[in-house]
Amino acid sequence: MTPTLEDLAILRLGDVKRLTGLCRSSIYQMMKDGIFPRSVSLGYRAVGWMACDIHAWLYAKRNGETY
């Protein structure tokens, strides 16, 4: 299956917070604990998350699965 352009999009922190309902500290703590997708470096002092990873995490949470 070929990923769509939307799946390859990079979401910034504000977008991730809005989609997940989590605060910044929760996102980073869950990343540290290995239960939230890792961010990707976009450059000096800039990170983002792959949209497909965030969507997969949301679907897993909805279905009671672990990421």
N, C-alpha and C positions, 0 to 999 in steps of 0.2 A: 504494500500500500504506500503510495506516495504522499508525503505530508503536504498539507496545503500551506499557502503563504501565511495564513492566520496562525497555524500551528507553529510556524517558525518565528513568529513575532516575539519580541523581547518586551516584557512588562517591567516597568519601574516600580519602586516600592509603593508608591501611592496607589497604583493599579492593583497590586497584589493585596494590599490592605483592604481596598474596596471590595475585591472579589471574595476574599476569604473571611472578612470581618475580624481579622486578627490585628493586634497592634504590633509595632515594630519590634519591641522587645520579645514578644512571643514568637514572632517569625524567626528571629535570630537564635533564640533558645532552642526552638524545635529543629532548626538546621543543625545546631551543635549536637543535639540528641539523635540526629539521623532520621527524624520522622517528618521532615519537610524538605522539599526540593532545594538543592544547593543553588546559590546565585552564580552568575557568570560575570566575569570582569568585562566591563565595557571600556575601560581606560582608567586613567588616574582618578581615584575617588568616585568612580561610577560603577554601579552594578545593576544587574537586572535578572529576571527569571524568564526562562523559556515558557511561553504560553502553554505549550503542550504539556509541560511538567506540572504546571499549576492546575490545568484542567484535569490531568490524571489524578492528582492528589485530591481534588474536589470530588471526583467520581468515586474514588476509593473511600473517602470519608462518608459519602452518601450511602454506599453499599456496606458500610461497617467493616471494611477491609483496612489493612495497614498499608502504608505507602512503602 
